[in-house]
């Protein structure tokens, strides 16, 4: 953080978290999200919370057991805009250049600060020159320390166990909710957690990739039938490090399924072969997209994305335009990648190539870690489509 301050001549940084990047948890070393982390260029940081319970949770039985792991002693509660102004005055930087994390990101939809809150913050700090360093900070987080790499490997291991449970639970006659509950229970049983808003799961024939609908729209969860497929994006997390597994089960195979499964697997293998330090992110997804195009299928989601945090996505809706099997559907143009960068050892990715014909999808993939000599595949079950005879 202080290297970023030196690079931009900042007197301090105020960092906000969001649902996906959890910057507050990452910087504060706290399990409870919702805080604001303020770090001066010199001196000790502060944790600011508009929720008084965060401070009280430090003092109950579990909180006391974690006391030795905390590194921020200065915890203040109250209205966040006033707390920010107060801590900047305490540090005598009320007129300086101060960095802010949470206003934006690689995506135009990034950021975690509500517009009304930001207006109140700037009104309470009229002499501060705010400098958005969200993207430089997120890029700095892409390379994981050796300790973070071990945490990421453990998250992927939990995801492997969850994938096995998915495969065992996905049977004709079961409900979508049975599969969902079994996977989430396994992640939780192993001490992990899911990234919000939870696992993405969808079944049917055809089954397009997407979230459950029964939990929000009401009604009974679908029952799995012969000829259906069921696919899921599992978010297995450990100590704040997020891994992803893309499980797919087909109840009775056919020619279309085999074609989609082969194309998705070929794209996955091409991505693994291309991943090594020194190549560009665009080199990896270009190799994967080449297999999608060669198989004359299309791909909607990103075939590869960074995780822990999620920041960069490959292009989406690739090879979808002008296809006869999508005639009459509202298909946009190709959504471009969020940006490009050079791969370095220690970067973590979710590989998730999807192959589609019409609205029928096979999406596979797992967690991948860039190493000095190439990459380390951390999942196996999710990297192939599974056939279960009904």
C-alpha positions in Angstrom: 0.0 0.0 0.0 2.8 2.4 0.9 4.6 1.7 -2.4 1.4 2.8 -4.2 1.3 5.9 -2.0 4.9 6.7 -2.9 4.2 6.2 -6.6 1.3 8.8 -6.6 2.7 11.1 -3.8 -0.3 10.3 -1.6 -0.5 11.2 2.1 -2.8 8.2 2.8 -5.4 5.9 1.4 -9.0 5.2 2.3 -10.2 1.8 1.1 -13.8 0.5 0.8 -14.7 -3.1 0.1 -17.4 -4.5 -2.2 -19.3 -7.8 -2.5 -16.7 -9.3 -4.8 -13.2 -7.9 -3.9 -13.7 -7.7 -0.1 -10.9 -5.1 0.0 -11.8 -4.1 3.5 -11.5 -7.7 4.8 -8.2 -8.1 2.9 -6.5 -5.0 4.2 -7.9 -5.1 7.8 -7.5 -8.8 8.4 -11.0 -8.9 9.8 -13.6 -11.6 9.1 -16.5 -9.2 9.2 -17.0 -7.1 6.0 -18.3 -3.6 5.9 -15.4 -1.6 7.4 -13.4 1.2 5.8 -9.6 0.9 6.1 -7.6 4.1 6.4 -3.8 3.8 6.0 -1.5 6.8 6.4 1.8 7.1 4.6 3.4 7.1 8.0 1.9 5.9 11.2 -0.7 3.3 12.2 -3.8 2.4 10.2 -7.4 2.7 11.4 -10.5 0.6 10.8 -13.7 2.7 10.5 -17.1 1.1 10.9 -20.6 2.5 10.6 -21.8 -0.7 12.3 -21.0 -0.8 16.0 -21.3 -4.5 16.2 -18.0 -4.9 14.4 -16.2 -3.4 17.4 -18.2 -5.5 19.9 -17.5 -8.7 17.9 -13.8 -8.3 18.8 -14.7 -8.8 22.4 -16.8 -11.9 22.5 -15.4 -15.5 22.9 -14.5 -16.0 19.2 -13.3 -12.4 18.9 -10.9 -12.8 21.8 -9.4 -15.9 20.3 -8.4 -14.0 17.2 -7.0 -11.0 19.1 -3.4 -11.9 18.4 -4.0 -12.1 14.6 -5.3 -8.5 14.3 -3.0 -5.7 13.3 -5.3 -2.7 13.4 -5.7 -1.4 17.0 -7.4 1.9 16.1 -11.1 0.9 15.5 -13.6 3.8 15.3 -17.4 3.6 15.0 -19.9 6.2 13.8 -21.1 7.8 10.6 -18.4 6.9 8.0 -18.1 10.3 6.3 -17.4 12.0 9.7 -15.0 9.2 10.7 -13.0 9.7 7.5 -12.8 13.4 8.0 -11.8 12.9 11.7 -9.1 10.4 11.0 -7.6 12.5 8.2 -7.5 15.5 10.6 -5.8 13.3 13.3 -3.1 12.4 10.8 -2.8 16.1 9.8 -3.5 15.3 6.1 -6.8 17.1 5.8 -5.4 19.1 3.0 -3.3 16.5 1.2 -3.7 14.1 -1.7 -5.4 11.0 -0.5 -6.0 7.8 -2.4 -9.4 6.1 -2.5 -10.0 2.4 -3.3 -13.6 1.5 -4.3 -14.7 4.1 -6.8 -14.0 2.0 -10.0 -12.1 -0.9 -11.4 -11.3 -2.7 -14.7 -15.0 -2.9 -15.5 -17.1 0.2 -16.0 -19.5 -1.4 -13.4 -16.8 -1.8 -10.8 -16.7 0.0 -7.4 -18.4 -0.3 -4.1 -19.1 3.2 -2.9 -22.7 4.4 -3.2 -23.1 7.8 -4.9 -24.8 9.4 -2.0 -22.1 8.2 0.5 -19.4 9.6 -1.8 -21.2 13.0 -1.9 -21.2 13.1 1.9 -17.6 12.1 2.2 -16.4 14.8 -0.2 -18.6 17.4 1.5 -17.0 16.4 4.9 -13.4 16.7 3.4 -13.6 19.8 1.2 -9.8 20.4 1.2 -8.8 16.8 0.3 -7.7 16.0 -3.3 -9.1 12.5 -3.8 -7.1 10.2 -6.2 -8.7 7.0 -7.4 -6.2 4.1 -7.1 -8.7 1.3 -7.2 -7.2 -0.2 -10.4 -3.5 0.1 -9.4 -4.3 -1.6 -6.1 -6.3 -4.4 -7.7 -3.5 -5.0 -10.2 -1.0 -5.2 -7.3 -3.1 -7.9 -5.7 -3.0 -10.1 -8.8 0.3 -11.7 -7.8 -0.2 -13.8 -4.7 2.4 -14.2 -2.0 3.6 -17.8 -1.2 1.2 -17.8 1.8 -1.7 -16.7 -0.3 -0.9 -19.3 -2.9 -1.2 -22.0 -0.2 -4.6 -20.6 0.8 -5.7 -20.6 -2.8 -4.6 -24.2 -3.2 -6.6 -25.1 -0.1 -9.7 -23.3 -1.5 -9.4 -25.3 -4.7 -9.0 -28.5 -2.7 -12.3 -27.7 -0.9 -13.8 -27.1 -4.4 -12.6 -30.5 -5.5 -14.4 -32.1 -2.6 -17.5 -30.0 -3.4 -17.3 -31.1 -7.1 -17.3 -34.8 -6.0 -20.4 -34.1 -3.9 -22.0 -32.4 -6.9 -21.3 -35.4 -9.1 -22.8 -37.8 -6.4 -25.9 -35.7 -5.9 -26.7 -35.0 -9.5 -29.1 -37.9 -10.3 -32.3 -38.2 -12.2 -35.2 -37.6 -9.8 -33.2 -35.3 -7.5 -34.2 -31.6 -7.2 -31.9 -28.8 -8.2 -32.1 -27.7 -4.5 -30.8 -31.1 -3.4 -27.7 -30.6 -5.5 -27.3 -27.0 -4.4 -27.6 -27.9 -0.7 -25.2 -30.8 -0.8 -22.5 -28.7 -2.4 -22.8 -25.7 -0.1 -22.9 -28.0 2.9 -19.7 -29.7 1.8 -17.9 -26.3 1.4 -19.1 -25.2 4.8 -18.3 -28.5 6.5 -14.7 -28.1 5.4 -14.5 -24.7 6.9 -14.8 -22.8 3.7 -17.4 -20.3 2.4 -19.0 -19.4 -0.9 -18.5 -16.1 -2.6 -21.8 -14.0 -2.7 -24.4 -14.3 -4.0 -23.8 -18.1 -4.0 -23.4 -20.9 -6.4 -24.7 -20.5 -10.0 -26.8 -23.6 -10.9 -29.1 -24.4 -13.7 -30.6 -27.6 -15.2 -32.8 -28.6 -18.1 -32.8 -29.4 -21.8 -31.6 -27.0 -23.1 -29.9 -25.5 -20.0 -28.2 -22.1 -20.4 -25.7 -21.0 -17.8 -27.2 -18.9 -15.1 -28.4 -18.6 -11.5 -31.3 -20.5 -9.8 -34.7 -18.9 -10.3 -36.8 -20.9 -7.7 -35.1 -19.2 -4.8 -36.2 -15.7 -6.0 -39.3 -16.3 -8.1 -40.8 -18.9 -5.9 -42.2 -22.3 -6.9 -40.8 -25.7 -6.6 -37.1 -26.4 -7.6 -36.9 -28.3 -10.9 -36.6 -32.1 -10.8 -33.8 -33.6 -12.9 -35.0 -35.6 -15.8 -33.5 -38.0 -18.4 -31.9 -36.0 -21.2 -31.3 -33.0 -18.9 -28.0 -31.5 -18.0 -27.1 -29.7 -14.9 -24.2 -27.2 -14.7 -22.9 -25.1 -11.8 -20.3 -22.5 -11.1 -19.0 -23.4 -7.6 -17.3 -20.7 -5.5 -15.1 -22.5 -3.0 -13.4 -19.9 -0.8 -10.9 -20.2 2.1 -9.6 -17.4 4.2 -10.9 -14.9 1.6 -9.2 -16.5 -1.4 -11.8 -17.5 -4.0 -11.5 -20.5 -6.3 -14.0 -21.6 -8.9 -15.1 -25.0 -10.3 -17.4 -25.4 -13.3 -19.2 -28.7 -12.9 -21.3 -30.2 -15.7 -23.3 -33.4 -15.7 -25.3 -34.8 -18.6 -28.0 -37.5 -18.1 -27.5 -39.6 -21.1 -25.1 -38.4 -23.8 -25.8 -37.6 -27.5 -24.0 -36.2 -30.5 -24.6 -32.6 -29.5 -23.4 -33.1 -26.0 -20.2 -34.9 -27.2 -19.5 -32.1 -29.6 -19.9 -29.5 -26.9 -17.9 -31.4 -24.3 -15.0 -32.0 -26.8 -14.9 -28.3 -27.7 -15.0 -27.1 -24.1 -12.2 -29.6 -23.2 -10.1 -28.6 -26.2 -10.4 -24.9 -25.2 -9.4 -25.8 -21.6 -6.3 -27.7 -22.7 -5.3 -24.8 -25.1 -5.6 -22.4 -22.2 -3.4 -24.5 -19.9 -0.8 -25.0 -22.7 -0.7 -21.2 -23.2 -0.4 -20.2 -19.6 3.1 -19.3 -18.4 4.9 -16.2 -17.1 5.6 -13.6 -19.8 2.6 -14.2 -22.0 -0.3 -11.8 -22.2 -3.7 -12.5 -20.8 -4.9 -12.0 -24.4 -2.6 -14.8 -25.6 -4.4 -17.2 -23.2 -7.9 -16.4 -24.2 -7.1 -16.2 -27.9 -5.8 -19.8 -27.8 -9.0 -20.9 -26.0 -11.3 -19.0 -28.4 -9.6 -20.6 -31.4 -10.8 -24.0 -30.3 -14.4 -22.6 -29.9 -14.4 -21.2 -33.4 -12.8 -24.3 -34.9 -15.6 -26.4 -33.4 -18.2 -24.1 -34.9 -19.8 -23.5 -31.4 -20.1 -20.3 -29.5 -19.2 -19.1 -26.0 -21.0 -16.6 -23.8 -19.2 -16.3 -20.4 -15.5 -15.4 -20.1 -13.4 -18.5 -20.9 -10.8 -17.3 -18.3 -10.9 -14.7 -15.6 -8.7 -13.6 -12.7 -9.8 -14.5 -9.2 -9.0 -13.4 -5.6 -10.0 -10.8 -6.6 -12.0 -11.1 -9.8 -10.8 -8.2 -12.0 -10.1 -9.2 -15.6 -12.5 -11.2 -17.8 -11.8 -12.4 -21.3 -14.2 -11.4 -24.1 -17.8 -12.7 -23.9 -20.4 -13.7 -26.6 -17.6 -15.0 -28.9 -18.7 -16.5 -32.2 -22.4 -15.9 -31.4 -23.2 -13.3 -34.0 -25.1 -14.3 -37.2 -25.5 -18.0 -36.2 -28.5 -19.9 -37.5 -28.9 -21.7 -34.1 -29.4 -18.3 -32.4 -31.7 -16.8 -35.0 -34.4 -14.8 -33.2 -32.6 -14.5 -29.9 -31.3 -11.1 -28.6 -27.6 -11.6 -29.2 -25.3 -8.6 -28.6 -21.9 -8.0 -30.2 -18.7 -9.4 -28.7 -18.2 -7.9 -25.2 -14.5 -7.0 -25.1 -12.0 -8.0 -22.4 -11.7 -5.8 -19.3 -8.0 -5.2 -20.2 -4.7 -6.9 -20.9 -1.6 -7.6 -18.8 1.4 -9.8 -18.6 1.2 -13.1 -16.7 3.5 -13.5 -13.7 4.2 -16.4 -11.4 1.7 -16.3 -8.5 -1.3 -15.1 -10.4 -4.6 -17.1 -9.9 -7.2 -17.8 -12.5 -10.5 -19.5 -13.1 -10.6 -21.4 -16.4 -14.2 -21.7 -17.5 -14.6 -22.4 -21.2 -18.2 -22.8 -22.3 -19.3 -24.3 -25.6 -22.8 -23.7 -26.8 -25.1 -24.7 -29.7 -28.3 -22.7 -29.4 -29.0 -22.4 -25.7 -27.5 -25.8 -24.9 -24.3 -25.4 -22.9 -21.3 -27.4 -21.6 -19.1 -25.3 -19.3 -16.1 -26.8 -17.5 -13.0 -25.7 -15.7 -11.3 -25.1 -12.4 -8.6 -23.1 -10.6 -5.2 -22.5 -12.1 -2.1 -21.0 -10.6 0.7 -19.5 -12.7 4.1 -21.0 -11.7 7.7 -20.2 -12.7 7.6 -22.9 -15.3 4.0 -22.7 -16.6 0.9 -23.4 -14.6 -0.5 -25.7 -11.9 -4.0 -27.1 -12.4 -5.7 -27.3 -9.0 -8.9 -29.1 -10.0 -9.6 -32.3 -12.0 -13.3 -33.3 -11.7 -14.6 -30.0 -13.0 -12.4 -29.9 -16.1 -14.5 -32.5 -18.0 -18.2 -33.0 -18.6 -19.6 -36.1 -16.8 -22.1 -38.5 -18.3 -24.6 -40.2 -15.9 -26.8 -42.8 -17.5 -30.4 -42.1 -16.4 
